[in-house]
Amino acid sequence: VGGVRWWHDAVAYEVYVPSFQDSSGDGLGDLRGVTGRLEHLAWLGVDLVWLTPFYPSPMRDHGYDISDYVGVDPRFGTLEDFDGLLRRARELGLRVVLDLVPNHTSSDHEWFRRARSSREDPYRDYYLWRDPAPGGGRPNNWVSHFGGPAWTLDEATGQYWCHLFLPEQPDLNWRNPEVAAEFDRVLRFWLDRGVSGFRIDVAHALVKHPDFPDLPEHPGHLDGPVETTEHERLDHIYDVDQPDVLDVYRRWRGIAEPYDALLVGEVYVLEMDRLVRYVDKQDGLHASFWFAPLHAPWEPRTLRKLLEAVVDSAPGAFGLVQGSHDRSRSVSRFGGGALGRARALALQTLYTGLPGIPFVYQGEELGLEDAEIPPEASEDPIAARGADYANSRDRCRTPMPWAPGSPTWGFSDAERAWLPSGDRAAADTVEAQRDDPGSMLHRYRALIALRREREDLRRGAFSWLPGTGDVLAYRRGELLVAANAGERAAWLPLPPGGWEAVFASDREREGRAVAERVSLEAAEAIVLARSPGEGA
Ligand code: NOJ
Protein backbone atom coordinates (compact mmCIF):
# COMPACT_ATOMS: atom_id res chain seq x y z
CA VAL A 1 0.00 0.00 0.00
CA GLY A 2 1.04 3.62 -0.45
CA GLY A 3 4.20 4.89 -2.02
CA VAL A 4 4.83 5.94 -5.58
CA ARG A 5 4.93 3.10 -8.07
CA TRP A 6 6.32 3.42 -11.58
CA TRP A 7 2.89 3.47 -13.22
CA HIS A 8 1.89 6.55 -11.25
CA ASP A 9 4.35 8.42 -13.45
CA ALA A 10 3.43 6.67 -16.67
CA VAL A 11 1.40 7.51 -19.72
CA ALA A 12 0.09 4.38 -21.41
CA TYR A 13 -0.71 3.53 -25.00
CA GLU A 14 -2.97 0.77 -26.28
CA VAL A 15 -1.73 -1.05 -29.36
CA TYR A 16 -4.49 -3.00 -31.10
CA VAL A 17 -2.12 -5.52 -32.62
CA PRO A 18 -4.21 -6.60 -35.66
CA SER A 19 -4.29 -2.98 -36.86
CA PHE A 20 -1.02 -1.35 -35.81
CA GLN A 21 1.48 -2.45 -38.44
CA ASP A 22 1.75 -5.40 -40.80
CA SER A 23 5.30 -6.56 -41.54
CA SER A 24 4.53 -9.75 -43.44
CA GLY A 25 2.37 -8.36 -46.23
CA ASP A 26 -0.71 -10.44 -45.40
CA GLY A 27 -2.82 -7.44 -44.43
CA LEU A 28 -2.93 -8.27 -40.71
CA GLY A 29 -0.83 -6.46 -38.11
CA ASP A 30 1.87 -8.51 -36.37
CA LEU A 31 4.54 -8.39 -33.66
CA ARG A 32 7.43 -7.47 -35.93
CA GLY A 33 5.24 -4.71 -37.27
CA VAL A 34 4.77 -3.40 -33.73
CA THR A 35 8.52 -3.64 -33.07
CA GLY A 36 9.25 -1.54 -36.13
CA ARG A 37 6.86 1.14 -34.95
CA LEU A 38 7.92 1.36 -31.31
CA GLU A 39 9.97 4.37 -32.21
CA HIS A 40 6.77 6.27 -32.91
CA LEU A 41 5.68 5.55 -29.35
CA ALA A 42 9.03 6.53 -27.89
CA TRP A 43 8.90 9.76 -29.90
CA LEU A 44 5.36 10.40 -28.67
CA GLY A 45 6.74 10.00 -25.16
CA VAL A 46 4.59 7.25 -23.64
CA ASP A 47 6.07 4.88 -21.06
CA LEU A 48 3.89 1.81 -21.21
CA VAL A 49 2.53 -0.12 -24.16
CA TRP A 50 -0.44 -2.46 -23.74
CA LEU A 51 -0.56 -5.07 -26.48
CA THR A 52 -3.93 -6.65 -27.26
CA PRO A 53 -3.91 -10.48 -27.62
CA PHE A 54 -1.54 -12.12 -30.08
CA TYR A 55 -1.81 -15.67 -28.70
CA PRO A 56 -2.90 -18.66 -30.78
CA SER A 57 -6.57 -18.14 -31.55
CA PRO A 58 -9.18 -19.04 -34.15
CA MET A 59 -9.97 -15.28 -34.15
CA ARG A 60 -13.71 -15.55 -33.66
CA ASP A 61 -13.31 -12.52 -31.44
CA HIS A 62 -10.03 -11.30 -32.91
CA GLY A 63 -7.75 -12.87 -30.36
CA TYR A 64 -9.96 -12.58 -27.28
CA ASP A 65 -10.66 -16.29 -27.83
CA ILE A 66 -7.37 -17.91 -26.86
CA SER A 67 -6.45 -21.50 -27.57
CA ASP A 68 -2.98 -21.36 -25.94
CA TYR A 69 -2.05 -18.80 -23.30
CA VAL A 70 1.70 -19.23 -23.61
CA GLY A 71 2.27 -19.00 -27.33
CA VAL A 72 2.11 -16.64 -30.28
CA ASP A 73 -0.32 -17.14 -33.14
CA PRO A 74 1.69 -17.72 -36.35
CA ARG A 75 -0.33 -14.94 -37.98
CA PHE A 76 1.22 -12.55 -35.46
CA GLY A 77 4.69 -14.09 -35.42
CA THR A 78 6.69 -16.25 -33.03
CA LEU A 79 7.88 -16.18 -29.44
CA GLU A 80 11.26 -15.02 -30.77
CA ASP A 81 9.50 -12.09 -32.43
CA PHE A 82 7.92 -11.32 -29.10
CA ASP A 83 11.30 -11.40 -27.35
CA GLY A 84 12.63 -9.11 -30.07
CA LEU A 85 9.78 -6.72 -29.42
CA LEU A 86 10.57 -6.70 -25.71
CA ARG A 87 14.26 -6.08 -26.37
CA ARG A 88 13.52 -3.15 -28.64
CA ALA A 89 11.01 -1.77 -26.15
CA ARG A 90 13.62 -1.92 -23.41
CA GLU A 91 16.16 -0.10 -25.57
CA LEU A 92 13.63 2.66 -26.09
CA GLY A 93 12.66 2.82 -22.42
CA LEU A 94 9.17 1.41 -22.97
CA ARG A 95 7.48 -1.15 -20.76
CA VAL A 96 5.17 -3.76 -22.21
CA VAL A 97 1.92 -4.89 -20.63
CA LEU A 98 0.04 -7.90 -22.01
CA ASP A 99 -3.63 -8.62 -22.32
CA LEU A 100 -4.68 -11.47 -20.06
CA VAL A 101 -8.02 -13.09 -20.89
CA PRO A 102 -8.95 -15.28 -17.91
CA ASN A 103 -12.76 -15.21 -18.12
CA HIS A 104 -13.00 -17.55 -21.09
CA THR A 105 -10.87 -19.59 -23.46
CA SER A 106 -11.48 -20.41 -27.07
CA SER A 107 -13.59 -23.49 -27.65
CA ASP A 108 -10.50 -24.73 -29.53
CA HIS A 109 -8.45 -24.73 -26.34
CA GLU A 110 -7.28 -28.19 -25.34
CA TRP A 111 -8.97 -27.74 -21.94
CA PHE A 112 -12.35 -27.26 -23.57
CA ARG A 113 -11.93 -30.08 -26.06
CA ARG A 114 -11.22 -32.39 -23.14
CA ALA A 115 -13.99 -30.89 -21.02
CA ARG A 116 -16.50 -31.46 -23.77
CA SER A 117 -15.43 -35.03 -24.40
CA SER A 118 -17.28 -36.45 -21.40
CA ARG A 119 -18.83 -35.54 -18.06
CA GLU A 120 -16.12 -37.58 -16.35
CA ASP A 121 -13.14 -35.92 -17.98
CA PRO A 122 -10.84 -34.25 -15.41
CA TYR A 123 -11.09 -31.01 -17.40
CA ARG A 124 -14.91 -30.98 -17.28
CA ASP A 125 -14.91 -28.80 -14.20
CA TYR A 126 -12.64 -26.20 -15.79
CA TYR A 127 -15.82 -24.77 -17.34
CA LEU A 128 -19.36 -23.96 -16.23
CA TRP A 129 -21.76 -26.79 -17.11
CA ARG A 130 -25.41 -26.92 -16.12
CA ASP A 131 -28.24 -29.32 -16.68
CA PRO A 132 -31.20 -28.12 -18.73
CA ALA A 133 -33.94 -26.37 -16.75
CA PRO A 134 -36.52 -28.73 -15.17
CA GLY A 135 -38.95 -28.58 -18.13
CA GLY A 136 -36.05 -28.53 -20.62
CA GLY A 137 -34.33 -25.53 -22.14
CA ARG A 138 -31.62 -23.23 -20.90
CA PRO A 139 -30.54 -23.27 -17.24
CA ASN A 140 -31.39 -19.57 -16.70
CA ASN A 141 -32.13 -16.30 -18.49
CA TRP A 142 -28.57 -15.02 -18.83
CA VAL A 143 -27.68 -13.50 -22.18
CA SER A 144 -24.40 -12.98 -23.98
CA HIS A 145 -22.80 -9.54 -24.31
CA PHE A 146 -22.74 -10.24 -28.02
CA GLY A 147 -26.44 -11.03 -28.34
CA GLY A 148 -28.31 -14.30 -27.88
CA PRO A 149 -28.33 -16.62 -24.87
CA ALA A 150 -25.31 -17.16 -22.62
CA TRP A 151 -25.80 -20.93 -22.82
CA THR A 152 -25.21 -23.49 -25.56
CA LEU A 153 -26.26 -27.11 -25.32
CA ASP A 154 -23.67 -29.78 -25.83
CA GLU A 155 -25.88 -32.48 -27.32
CA ALA A 156 -23.42 -35.30 -26.72
CA THR A 157 -23.19 -34.81 -22.95
CA GLY A 158 -26.62 -33.28 -22.45
CA GLN A 159 -25.49 -30.18 -20.56
CA TYR A 160 -25.19 -26.49 -21.37
CA TRP A 161 -21.96 -24.52 -21.17
CA CYS A 162 -21.93 -20.91 -20.05
CA HIS A 163 -20.49 -18.17 -22.25
CA LEU A 164 -20.89 -14.49 -21.46
CA PHE A 165 -19.56 -13.81 -24.97
CA LEU A 166 -19.59 -16.10 -28.03
CA PRO A 167 -20.43 -19.82 -27.76
CA GLU A 168 -16.84 -20.24 -28.99
CA GLN A 169 -15.68 -18.43 -25.83
CA PRO A 170 -16.68 -20.83 -23.02
CA ASP A 171 -16.36 -19.28 -19.54
CA LEU A 172 -13.88 -20.81 -17.14
CA ASN A 173 -14.88 -22.02 -13.71
CA TRP A 174 -12.94 -19.78 -11.35
CA ARG A 175 -14.28 -21.69 -8.34
CA ASN A 176 -12.07 -24.58 -9.44
CA PRO A 177 -8.61 -24.22 -7.82
CA GLU A 178 -6.98 -25.96 -10.76
CA VAL A 179 -8.05 -23.14 -13.06
CA ALA A 180 -6.41 -20.67 -10.69
CA ALA A 181 -3.25 -22.78 -10.64
CA GLU A 182 -3.13 -22.83 -14.46
CA PHE A 183 -3.24 -19.05 -14.55
CA ASP A 184 -0.53 -18.70 -11.92
CA ARG A 185 1.70 -20.44 -14.43
CA VAL A 186 0.54 -18.23 -17.30
CA LEU A 187 1.30 -15.05 -15.36
CA ARG A 188 4.76 -16.29 -14.37
CA PHE A 189 5.55 -17.43 -17.90
CA TRP A 190 5.18 -13.90 -19.26
CA LEU A 191 6.60 -12.11 -16.22
CA ASP A 192 9.72 -14.26 -16.46
CA ARG A 193 10.00 -13.23 -20.10
CA GLY A 194 10.09 -9.61 -19.05
CA VAL A 195 6.64 -8.09 -19.33
CA SER A 196 5.72 -5.33 -16.89
CA GLY A 197 2.16 -6.37 -16.12
CA PHE A 198 -1.26 -7.28 -17.43
CA ARG A 199 -4.44 -5.64 -18.57
CA ILE A 200 -7.11 -8.05 -17.41
CA ASP A 201 -10.00 -8.65 -19.77
CA VAL A 202 -13.53 -8.37 -18.30
CA ALA A 203 -12.01 -8.41 -14.84
CA HIS A 204 -15.40 -8.13 -13.12
CA ALA A 205 -16.81 -11.26 -14.76
CA LEU A 206 -14.60 -14.18 -13.75
CA VAL A 207 -16.67 -15.38 -10.81
CA LYS A 208 -20.41 -16.05 -11.10
CA HIS A 209 -23.03 -16.49 -8.39
CA PRO A 210 -22.71 -20.13 -7.29
CA ASP A 211 -26.46 -20.80 -7.77
CA PHE A 212 -26.81 -19.22 -11.22
CA PRO A 213 -30.11 -17.46 -10.41
CA ASP A 214 -32.20 -15.76 -13.11
CA LEU A 215 -31.36 -12.09 -13.56
CA PRO A 216 -34.12 -9.58 -12.79
CA GLU A 217 -35.11 -6.86 -15.24
CA HIS A 218 -33.05 -3.69 -14.92
CA PRO A 219 -35.08 -1.30 -12.76
CA GLY A 220 -34.38 1.76 -14.88
CA HIS A 221 -32.01 2.25 -17.68
CA LEU A 222 -29.34 4.96 -17.29
CA ASP A 223 -30.59 8.52 -17.65
CA GLY A 224 -32.12 9.04 -21.01
CA PRO A 225 -34.02 7.45 -23.83
CA VAL A 226 -31.29 5.18 -25.13
CA GLU A 227 -31.69 2.09 -27.19
CA THR A 228 -31.60 -0.89 -24.95
CA THR A 229 -30.10 -4.18 -26.00
CA GLU A 230 -31.24 -7.51 -24.69
CA HIS A 231 -28.16 -7.48 -22.47
CA GLU A 232 -28.92 -4.04 -21.06
CA ARG A 233 -32.51 -4.93 -20.19
CA LEU A 234 -31.29 -7.23 -17.41
CA ASP A 235 -29.83 -6.22 -14.07
CA HIS A 236 -26.48 -8.03 -13.95
CA ILE A 237 -26.35 -8.83 -10.25
CA TYR A 238 -25.45 -12.53 -10.51
CA ASP A 239 -23.39 -13.00 -13.68
CA VAL A 240 -20.73 -10.33 -13.03
CA ASP A 241 -19.24 -8.24 -10.22
CA GLN A 242 -19.49 -10.92 -7.52
CA PRO A 243 -17.54 -10.10 -4.34
CA ASP A 244 -15.33 -13.20 -4.44
CA VAL A 245 -13.75 -12.16 -7.75
CA LEU A 246 -11.50 -9.96 -5.60
CA ASP A 247 -9.82 -13.11 -4.23
CA VAL A 248 -8.45 -13.84 -7.70
CA TYR A 249 -6.72 -10.46 -7.75
CA ARG A 250 -5.37 -10.84 -4.23
CA ARG A 251 -3.76 -14.05 -5.38
CA TRP A 252 -2.30 -12.39 -8.49
CA ARG A 253 -1.03 -9.45 -6.48
CA GLY A 254 1.16 -11.95 -4.66
CA ILE A 255 2.56 -13.11 -7.99
CA ALA A 256 2.96 -9.65 -9.54
CA GLU A 257 4.57 -7.78 -6.64
CA PRO A 258 7.98 -9.49 -6.69
CA TYR A 259 8.22 -8.45 -10.36
CA ASP A 260 7.01 -4.90 -9.64
CA ALA A 261 4.38 -5.61 -12.29
CA LEU A 262 1.14 -3.72 -12.86
CA LEU A 263 -2.31 -5.33 -12.74
CA VAL A 264 -4.88 -3.11 -14.44
CA GLY A 265 -8.38 -4.47 -14.73
CA GLU A 266 -10.93 -3.96 -17.43
CA VAL A 267 -13.58 -3.68 -14.75
CA TYR A 268 -16.61 -2.62 -16.75
CA VAL A 269 -18.58 -1.28 -13.81
CA LEU A 270 -19.86 2.24 -14.36
CA GLU A 271 -20.95 3.01 -10.78
CA MET A 272 -17.95 4.32 -8.87
CA ASP A 273 -19.15 3.02 -5.50
CA ARG A 274 -19.00 -0.53 -6.88
CA LEU A 275 -15.91 -0.07 -9.02
CA VAL A 276 -13.84 1.36 -6.19
CA ARG A 277 -14.00 -1.95 -4.28
CA TYR A 278 -11.55 -3.37 -6.82
CA VAL A 279 -8.81 -0.91 -5.98
CA ASP A 280 -9.42 0.93 -2.73
CA LYS A 281 -7.61 -1.51 -0.46
CA GLN A 282 -4.69 -1.92 -2.87
CA ASP A 283 -4.46 -5.60 -2.04
CA GLY A 284 -5.52 -6.87 -5.49
CA LEU A 285 -5.60 -4.91 -8.74
CA HIS A 286 -3.32 -1.88 -8.77
CA ALA A 287 -5.64 -0.03 -11.07
CA SER A 288 -8.87 -0.27 -12.99
CA PHE A 289 -10.02 1.60 -16.04
CA TRP A 290 -12.68 4.23 -15.44
CA PHE A 291 -15.08 3.79 -18.34
CA ALA A 292 -17.93 6.04 -17.28
CA PRO A 293 -16.60 9.02 -19.33
CA LEU A 294 -16.98 6.86 -22.46
CA HIS A 295 -20.70 6.80 -21.88
CA ALA A 296 -21.18 10.44 -20.98
CA PRO A 297 -22.31 13.27 -23.23
CA TRP A 298 -20.06 16.33 -23.57
CA GLU A 299 -21.69 18.29 -20.80
CA PRO A 300 -19.83 20.22 -18.10
CA ARG A 301 -21.69 19.05 -15.00
CA THR A 302 -21.61 15.41 -16.02
CA LEU A 303 -17.92 15.53 -16.87
CA ARG A 304 -17.08 17.30 -13.67
CA LYS A 305 -18.91 14.66 -11.63
CA LEU A 306 -17.10 11.85 -13.43
CA LEU A 307 -13.68 13.40 -12.98
CA GLU A 308 -14.33 14.31 -9.36
CA ALA A 309 -15.14 10.67 -8.76
CA VAL A 310 -11.67 9.48 -9.79
CA VAL A 311 -10.00 11.98 -7.49
CA ASP A 312 -12.27 11.34 -4.50
CA SER A 313 -12.52 7.57 -4.68
CA ALA A 314 -9.09 5.97 -4.90
CA PRO A 315 -6.66 8.56 -6.25
CA GLY A 316 -4.05 7.16 -8.62
CA ALA A 317 -5.84 3.84 -9.05
CA PHE A 318 -7.64 4.50 -12.33
CA GLY A 319 -6.70 4.22 -15.96
CA LEU A 320 -8.06 7.36 -17.61
CA VAL A 321 -9.33 6.44 -21.04
CA GLN A 322 -11.26 8.07 -23.86
CA GLY A 323 -11.72 4.93 -25.89
CA SER A 324 -10.40 1.51 -26.79
CA HIS A 325 -10.78 -1.07 -29.53
CA ASP A 326 -14.32 -1.62 -28.19
CA ARG A 327 -15.85 1.86 -28.37
CA SER A 328 -16.69 4.55 -30.85
CA ARG A 329 -13.74 6.97 -31.00
CA SER A 330 -14.05 9.97 -28.71
CA VAL A 331 -13.64 12.52 -31.52
CA SER A 332 -16.74 11.04 -33.15
CA ARG A 333 -18.65 10.69 -29.90
CA PHE A 334 -17.91 14.33 -29.11
CA GLY A 335 -19.42 15.54 -32.37
CA GLY A 336 -16.69 14.86 -34.94
CA GLY A 337 -14.59 17.28 -36.98
CA ALA A 338 -12.68 20.17 -35.45
CA LEU A 339 -15.08 20.41 -32.51
CA GLY A 340 -14.82 16.70 -31.72
CA ARG A 341 -11.04 16.92 -31.87
CA ALA A 342 -10.92 19.99 -29.64
CA ARG A 343 -13.10 18.26 -27.06
CA ALA A 344 -11.01 15.10 -27.11
CA LEU A 345 -7.84 17.15 -26.65
CA ALA A 346 -9.47 19.09 -23.82
CA LEU A 347 -10.39 15.88 -22.03
CA GLN A 348 -6.87 14.53 -22.50
CA THR A 349 -5.52 17.76 -21.03
CA LEU A 350 -7.71 17.29 -17.97
CA TYR A 351 -6.53 13.65 -17.70
CA THR A 352 -2.90 14.77 -17.82
CA GLY A 353 -2.90 16.26 -14.34
CA LEU A 354 -5.45 14.02 -12.64
CA PRO A 355 -4.19 11.31 -10.33
CA GLY A 356 -4.23 8.13 -12.42
CA ILE A 357 -2.73 6.72 -15.58
CA PRO A 358 -3.66 8.55 -18.79
CA PHE A 359 -4.14 6.10 -21.66
CA VAL A 360 -4.03 6.78 -25.39
CA TYR A 361 -5.75 4.34 -27.72
CA GLN A 362 -3.89 4.07 -31.01
CA GLY A 363 -5.00 6.79 -33.39
CA GLU A 364 -6.32 9.10 -30.68
CA GLU A 365 -3.05 11.00 -30.92
CA LEU A 366 -3.98 11.66 -34.56
CA GLY A 367 -7.50 12.79 -33.71
CA LEU A 368 -8.96 9.96 -35.77
CA GLU A 369 -12.69 9.63 -36.15
CA ASP A 370 -14.62 6.40 -36.50
CA ALA A 371 -14.40 4.81 -39.92
CA GLU A 372 -17.34 3.72 -42.04
CA ILE A 373 -17.16 -0.01 -42.67
CA PRO A 374 -19.57 -1.44 -45.23
CA PRO A 375 -21.55 -4.42 -43.89
CA GLU A 376 -19.89 -6.82 -46.33
CA ALA A 377 -16.44 -5.94 -44.97
CA SER A 378 -17.56 -6.18 -41.37
CA GLU A 379 -15.58 -8.42 -39.01
CA ASP A 380 -16.91 -7.80 -35.53
CA PRO A 381 -18.97 -10.71 -34.19
CA ILE A 382 -21.27 -8.16 -32.56
CA ALA A 383 -22.29 -7.03 -36.02
CA ALA A 384 -22.29 -10.53 -37.47
CA ARG A 385 -24.63 -11.81 -34.78
CA GLY A 386 -27.00 -9.04 -35.69
CA ALA A 387 -27.12 -7.84 -32.11
CA ASP A 388 -26.03 -4.33 -32.74
CA TYR A 389 -24.63 -3.42 -36.12
CA ALA A 390 -24.74 0.29 -35.35
CA ASN A 391 -22.32 -0.34 -32.51
CA SER A 392 -19.92 -2.50 -34.49
CA ARG A 393 -16.44 -2.21 -33.07
CA ASP A 394 -14.92 -2.33 -36.55
CA ARG A 395 -15.28 1.43 -36.87
CA CYS A 396 -12.57 2.04 -34.23
CA ARG A 397 -10.35 -0.92 -35.21
CA THR A 398 -9.26 0.13 -38.67
CA PRO A 399 -5.55 0.12 -39.55
CA MET A 400 -3.33 2.88 -38.20
CA PRO A 401 -2.69 5.46 -40.96
CA TRP A 402 1.08 5.97 -41.04
CA ALA A 403 1.84 7.72 -44.30
CA PRO A 404 0.23 8.82 -47.54
CA GLY A 405 1.02 6.94 -50.73
CA SER A 406 -0.38 3.43 -50.33
CA PRO A 407 -3.91 2.01 -50.27
CA THR A 408 -3.51 1.10 -46.58
CA TRP A 409 -1.76 4.36 -45.63
CA GLY A 410 1.52 2.61 -44.90
CA PHE A 411 -0.02 -0.08 -42.68
CA SER A 412 0.72 -2.97 -45.01
CA ASP A 413 2.33 -3.81 -48.33
CA ALA A 414 -0.81 -5.72 -49.21
CA GLU A 415 -3.37 -4.08 -51.44
CA ARG A 416 -6.00 -4.58 -48.77
CA ALA A 417 -5.85 -4.82 -45.02
CA TRP A 418 -8.03 -7.21 -42.98
CA LEU A 419 -10.35 -4.27 -42.34
CA PRO A 420 -10.75 -1.34 -44.73
CA SER A 421 -8.96 1.81 -43.61
CA GLY A 422 -12.14 3.86 -43.80
CA ASP A 423 -12.29 7.31 -45.18
CA ARG A 424 -8.84 8.55 -44.18
CA ALA A 425 -7.01 11.54 -45.62
CA ALA A 426 -3.30 12.38 -45.86
CA ALA A 427 -3.74 14.78 -42.95
CA ASP A 428 -4.75 11.85 -40.74
CA THR A 429 -1.39 10.14 -41.07
CA VAL A 430 1.49 10.13 -38.63
CA GLU A 431 3.88 11.33 -41.33
CA ALA A 432 1.82 14.39 -42.26
CA GLN A 433 1.13 15.28 -38.64
CA ARG A 434 4.78 14.99 -37.66
CA ASP A 435 5.48 17.69 -40.24
CA ASP A 436 2.77 19.96 -38.90
CA PRO A 437 3.64 21.53 -35.54
CA GLY A 438 0.00 22.51 -35.02
CA SER A 439 -1.29 18.96 -35.45
CA MET A 440 -3.13 16.87 -32.89
CA LEU A 441 -0.09 14.58 -32.81
CA HIS A 442 2.16 17.41 -31.69
CA ARG A 443 -0.41 18.57 -29.12
CA TYR A 444 -0.53 15.06 -27.62
CA ARG A 445 3.22 14.90 -27.61
CA ALA A 446 3.47 18.27 -25.89
CA LEU A 447 1.02 17.18 -23.20
CA ILE A 448 2.90 13.97 -22.52
CA ALA A 449 6.22 15.81 -22.37
CA LEU A 450 4.78 18.35 -19.97
CA ARG A 451 3.59 15.61 -17.64
CA ARG A 452 7.06 14.16 -17.59
CA GLU A 453 8.83 17.50 -17.07
CA ARG A 454 6.53 18.84 -14.40
CA GLU A 455 6.52 16.64 -11.37
CA ASP A 456 3.68 18.71 -9.98
CA LEU A 457 1.33 17.27 -12.62
CA ARG A 458 1.94 13.82 -11.14
CA ARG A 459 2.57 14.48 -7.44
CA GLY A 460 1.44 18.00 -6.66
CA ALA A 461 -1.36 18.71 -4.18
CA PHE A 462 -4.71 18.47 -5.95
CA SER A 463 -7.69 20.79 -5.56
CA TRP A 464 -10.56 21.86 -7.79
CA LEU A 465 -10.92 25.57 -8.44
CA PRO A 466 -14.34 26.55 -7.08
CA GLY A 467 -16.99 28.49 -8.96
CA THR A 468 -15.67 28.15 -12.49
CA GLY A 469 -18.99 27.46 -14.26
CA ASP A 470 -18.62 25.48 -17.44
CA VAL A 471 -14.83 25.55 -17.16
CA LEU A 472 -13.38 22.54 -15.38
CA ALA A 473 -10.25 23.68 -13.59
CA TYR A 474 -7.97 22.35 -10.93
CA ARG A 475 -4.70 23.15 -9.21
CA ARG A 476 -1.99 20.56 -9.13
CA GLY A 477 0.89 21.81 -7.08
CA GLU A 478 2.07 25.00 -8.75
CA LEU A 479 0.20 24.24 -11.96
CA LEU A 480 -3.32 24.99 -13.01
CA VAL A 481 -5.19 22.89 -15.57
CA ALA A 482 -8.40 24.10 -17.20
CA ALA A 483 -10.72 23.14 -20.02
CA ASN A 484 -13.91 24.81 -21.18
CA ALA A 485 -16.50 22.06 -21.34
CA GLY A 486 -19.29 24.45 -22.25
CA GLU A 487 -20.73 25.54 -25.58
CA ARG A 488 -19.40 29.09 -25.66
CA ALA A 489 -16.31 31.11 -24.76
CA ALA A 490 -15.84 31.75 -21.06
CA TRP A 491 -13.56 33.60 -18.67
CA LEU A 492 -11.71 31.72 -15.99
CA PRO A 493 -10.78 33.87 -12.97
CA LEU A 494 -7.24 33.02 -11.85
CA PRO A 495 -5.79 32.87 -8.36
CA PRO A 496 -3.67 35.96 -7.64
CA GLY A 497 -0.21 36.27 -9.14
CA GLY A 498 1.29 35.94 -12.59
CA TRP A 499 0.82 32.88 -14.76
CA GLU A 500 2.28 31.56 -17.95
CA ALA A 501 0.69 29.14 -20.43
CA VAL A 502 2.89 26.02 -20.61
CA PHE A 503 0.40 24.13 -22.75
CA ALA A 504 -2.59 25.27 -24.79
CA SER A 505 -4.91 23.65 -27.33
CA ASP A 506 -3.87 26.50 -29.55
CA ARG A 507 -0.10 26.36 -29.44
CA GLU A 508 0.18 30.05 -30.32
CA ARG A 509 -0.90 30.78 -26.76
CA GLU A 510 1.98 28.90 -25.21
CA GLY A 511 4.58 31.00 -23.47
CA ARG A 512 2.22 33.92 -22.99
CA ALA A 513 1.81 35.55 -19.63
CA VAL A 514 -1.65 35.88 -18.12
CA ALA A 515 -2.99 37.32 -14.87
CA GLU A 516 -6.35 37.70 -13.14
CA ARG A 517 -8.32 35.82 -15.75
CA VAL A 518 -7.95 33.89 -18.93
CA SER A 519 -10.44 33.41 -21.76
CA LEU A 520 -11.15 29.99 -23.16
CA GLU A 521 -13.07 29.20 -26.33
CA ALA A 522 -15.56 26.35 -26.20
CA ALA A 523 -13.58 23.10 -25.82
CA GLU A 524 -10.30 24.96 -25.38
CA ALA A 525 -7.82 23.74 -22.77
CA ILE A 526 -4.80 25.28 -21.12
CA VAL A 527 -2.17 24.47 -18.52
CA LEU A 528 -0.71 27.39 -16.58
CA ALA A 529 2.36 27.60 -14.41
CA ARG A 530 3.51 30.35 -12.11
CA SER A 531 5.42 32.95 -14.09
CA PRO A 532 9.15 32.63 -13.58
CA GLY A 533 10.13 34.42 -10.42
CA GLU A 534 6.68 34.10 -8.87
CA GLY A 535 7.05 31.53 -6.14
CA ALA A 536 4.04 29.97 -4.43
C1 NOJ B 1 -13.23 -7.03 -23.75
C2 NOJ B 1 -12.35 -6.90 -24.95
O1 NOJ B 1 -11.75 -5.64 -24.95
C3 NOJ B 1 -13.23 -7.16 -26.14
O2 NOJ B 1 -12.61 -6.80 -27.33
C4 NOJ B 1 -13.63 -8.60 -26.11
O3 NOJ B 1 -14.53 -8.87 -27.15
C5 NOJ B 1 -14.32 -8.95 -24.79
N1 NOJ B 1 -13.65 -8.39 -23.65
C6 NOJ B 1 -14.37 -10.44 -24.60
O4 NOJ B 1 -13.10 -10.95 -24.37
Residues whose N, C-alpha, C, O or C-beta is under 5 A from the ligand:
A	BS01	NOJ	D61 Y64 F165 D201 V202 D326
